[in-house]
Each structure stands twice: as C-alpha cells, then as structure tokens.
C-alpha cells in the first residue's frame, strides 16, 4: 500500500543543465517500489502551485530506507524541489501506479528512453540483471547534456546506445533509428519498453505493432492526485475485447500501459482492437 | 492539551438530521467514490464524504487536457466522468459500508426527470445519509450550471428530488450568479434540508502561443485557495439568508481556512482540491480545530458557527 509521509531530503546531486537527482528517506517506497512506479511529491506547503508532481522512481535502497528521483527543473514546483537542502522535508505519497511487467525468461528487454524518461529504466535494468536477463537501452535527447545517468547502466552491464538530434553525442538523429537497426539484426525474442515524450512513445508503439513485438509504454500526462480521484490524467484506451474505447487513469491503471491498447492522437482505435478485427475477418 | 480536555471537546455537528462526528466532509469530485483512498487514509476520520457526481448512465467526461494549474488554483473540466448510479449502488456502496463516516451521494441529471430518477434509485440504497444535488457543474453541455443559474430551474430540480426521496436533500450552489442568497432561499422554499456553498467558479486559461484554451473543453471550473475569499463571502451571504444549514466549500486546506467558513456561518465544511494535494489534510485540520477550541476556551465546535462580528452591521 502507498504511504503518505513527510520525507527528509538525504542527498542532492546537481547534474549538467536543469537536471538533479534527489534522494529521500521513505522506508515504504524503498521497500515496496517496483520498476515503473512513481511518487507524488511536493516541496513544502506553498499553495502556488498547489499540486504535487509525479516522478518515476529512479532507484531504491531498502537497507537505507531511501529512494531517488531524477528531475528536470522546468516549472516552479520542480525548481523548488531541485533547490531543497538536505534535511528539509517534502510531502510524498508512494509507491503508486502499475509497474512494468518483466519480460519472459530468455526475452531481451529493449528500453527506449527520451530525456528524463530514462528514470524508470535503471530499476528495471537492476531487476533484469539480478534475474539473469538481458537488456539494452536506447537513450535519446535533443543534445548531449540531456543524457545523464549513463554510468549506472554501465555498472549494471546494460549496454546503452545514445542518440542526439543535434548530433552532439552517439547516433545522430532520433532514438528510434538505432532501435530499428538493432531489431533488423537481432535474432532472439525481444520486448520493447518506452518512456519519454508522447511522439516518441507513439513511434515506438508503431515499430512494435509493425514487427509484432510486445511493447509497454510509460505515459506522463498531467496528473492531479495520483490515486484515481481527480480523473485529470486519463488516457483513451481500448482492449481487443472492448467494443468501444474508454478512459483509463494513468495514475492507477498506468502509468505503464500495453502500447497496443492506447488510442494514440490521430488514430481511430487501438492496435489491439485492429488486431482483434483482423482476427475476426480471417475466420 | 491534556487528554481530559480533549475528551471534553466535541467536534460533532448535525446537518439535516445527519450526525457527523466532525465538521469535515470530502467534497464531490475530489474524493472519487471514497474507495480510492482505502489504505492511504482512514476514511473513518472523516465526518462525511460526498461521492463523485452520478448520472443514470456511465459517462466518459471531457476530452484531455482536463486540468491546469493557475495561481493558487486548479482549473478543471473533467465533465462528470462516472460509472453511473446503478454501478455505484451495486459495486461501490458495499465497500464503503465498513467505514464510520456519513456517505452523501452527488446526484446529476441532464433533465429534471433524470435527477428524480437517480434520487429514487439512491433512496432505497443502504448506508446513504443524504443526497447532494449537482446544479452547478460548469463542465457539461446540458444540466449542471444551467439549472443552478436560473431560480425557476433550481426550484424544479430541488422539488423533483424532494419528491423522489426521504433522504436529506442538499443542493450544491453555483457561485456563478449575482445573488447567491436568492438561490439559497429558493432551495429552502422548495424543500432542501441544507445547501452546499460553493461549486467551482467559471474560468478560462489560454495558451498564448497556440491562442487556444489550455483545457480541451474550453472553459473550466476554478477551485483551490484562489477562490477562498469568494467562497467565504458567499457562505456568509447564504447563511444569513436561510435557516437550513450551509456547508461551506472553497479552498480549505488548513484549520484556519475551515474556521473562516464556520465563523461566517457554515455548520460544516467540505474539503476539495486539498484532497489532491495532501491525503493527510483531515488529520491536520482536526488537530488544528481542537487546538483552536482549547485556545479559545470552547468545548463545542458549534460555538464558533456564525460568530462573525461584522463591522457596523453592514452587508
């Protein structure tokens, strides 16, 4: 069960650009969090802005009773978090949401991250490697200073393929290009995981559909409460067996969704539904 | 505070014949159906809770984006997404039965007849303490604020629900009117047992780069600390206009905020947007209310209700 606590900042590590990692003491998150889950967190009690912010859980240390988040300071709340001093308290509720489902044994996990979407893949990689699995990260950003946390993936022995749109690091261009090239040459079964901007998630979902690969996406819509009451973060979805699409809360039925049930902007139905219809036509 | 003093204090209030162990009620639309908070907070801490608005049938609600923050406020256009009253009675009510808190259900309708029909279904349902009538949602094409913005339509809806149920009937007033006292009186005259005051204020936030509303629906309802002075003023006006209890709502997140409404004349208060911000808000406010009673030598929270000393008897 998630727990609502005032949590002390234990460590703050500023990184290049607007990025910071923050470590807080929260024994329940530290003990129970699964890869892909998140916390709702807010620095102090200021009513402006009023709401907490969702952050993927980057790492946990059950023995120390701590967890970490990776944040990009873009608005007033994330800037307030990034400016916290160690020992100061934040309000935190977690762990929340549906985690990633691990790949079946012998299936390679291909993790596609855009910008701060790298966060949930460190825990997923840790669990994968701990279970004797295999994984690979494709990490895209606008420029080299958007790509952080490469060292911890190295330490886990998970290969990481950077891509930058301004050609400053790794593959010059979009992160989906090295992903497709890798899939063209890969032999074994693979499962895709994606976290990042919506356009990137949609592109990865299309690649998965075209190749018949399972794919889980972690969505990041505006979120009010984190527990399914405000209904602000809903996502339009349709399972194969559902006659019509319906809204599902990203906070409680996600943030991780099977990509095939998401009805992406500009599409009329989900790929799960298209697959089901094809199945009907064949019989 | 010593335990004997705490034991001698009473936070209990009575609204429309319903006894609440304390004056804090979770506001409709900010607390789901209550069950979402199971395991996160003890629902038995609450004096009561009001469900998300329910129509006869399930509703998808508005397209996204549905929420946007504004200075000290939250602008929303959720559009009353919900499971429908029958699914609520069948699936949700049995789960809420184990909690020692008063359950109010927020009743919606596209037509006067639908309000009555939803109320009839709830009349026979177990554990329902009362019905709050939603005549003030700004985010639906039909019903909602259209009913609450017209005294004659307000009267029609209140009468229809009154005829359909023996449960206490509590219309939720719209702040988007010139004279809220008039609407409070219309509700009282047509059989309401209390009024909730207020729903959200109609607002519009614009993305200047795209020159489009930030919310997909267009306009939205503003809530949160930004609206509190307006809500306190309207609660004060409504409480002076009617004899039935007023439930104050609008931007409450601390005991001080709640006390403003009680002093203005509210018999109880509803906590809305603060539920999203901090599930621990009830414990904090209850501790603050007890502390206030102690500091002021009071034994009963009812002793602060309507005690505003307004300068010169104006207003």
Contacts between the chains, C-beta under 8 A, distances in Angstrom:
chain1	res1	chain2	res2	distance
A	1	B	39	4.0
A	1	B	40	7.2
A	2	B	39	7.3
A	2	B	40	5.9
A	3	B	40	7.7
A	4	B	40	6.2
A	4	B	41	7.2
A	4	B	278	7.3
A	4	B	279	4.8
A	4	B	280	5.4
A	42	B	277	7.1
A	47	B	72	4.6
A	47	B	224	7.0
A	47	B	225	4.3
A	47	B	253	7.1
A	48	B	71	5.6
A	48	B	72	4.6
A	48	B	225	8.0
A	49	B	69	4.6
A	50	B	69	6.3
A	50	B	72	6.3
A	50	B	73	6.9
A	50	B	74	5.9
A	50	B	224	5.1
A	50	B	225	6.8
A	50	B	273	6.4
A	50	B	276	7.9
A	50	B	277	5.7
A	51	B	69	6.1
A	51	B	74	6.9
A	51	B	276	6.1
A	51	B	277	6.0
A	52	B	276	7.8
A	52	B	277	6.3
A	52	B	278	8.0
A	91	B	277	8.0
A	91	B	278	6.0
A	91	B	280	7.9
A	93	B	40	7.1
A	93	B	279	6.5
A	221	B	64	6.7
A	221	B	65	7.7
A	222	B	65	5.8
A	222	B	66	7.9
A	222	B	67	5.8
A	222	B	68	7.4
A	224	B	67	5.2
A	224	B	74	7.1
A	224	B	76	7.9
A	224	B	276	4.8
A	225	B	275	7.0
A	225	B	276	4.0
A	227	B	32	7.7
A	227	B	36	5.2
A	227	B	37	6.7
A	227	B	40	6.4
A	227	B	279	7.6
A	228	B	32	6.1
A	228	B	36	4.6
A	229	B	30	6.5
A	229	B	31	5.7
A	229	B	32	3.6
A	229	B	36	4.9
A	229	B	37	7.4
A	229	B	52	7.8
A	229	B	275	6.8
A	229	B	276	7.2
A	230	B	30	6.9
A	230	B	67	6.6
A	230	B	76	7.4
A	230	B	78	7.3
A	230	B	276	5.4
A	231	B	61	6.6
A	231	B	66	7.0
A	231	B	78	5.0
A	231	B	81	5.1
A	232	B	65	7.9
A	232	B	66	4.9
A	232	B	67	3.7
A	232	B	76	6.7
A	232	B	78	6.9
A	234	B	61	7.5
A	234	B	64	6.3
A	234	B	66	7.1
A	234	B	81	7.2
A	235	B	64	8.0
A	236	B	64	7.8
A	246	B	60	6.9
A	247	B	60	6.1
A	247	B	61	6.8
A	247	B	81	6.4
A	252	B	36	7.5
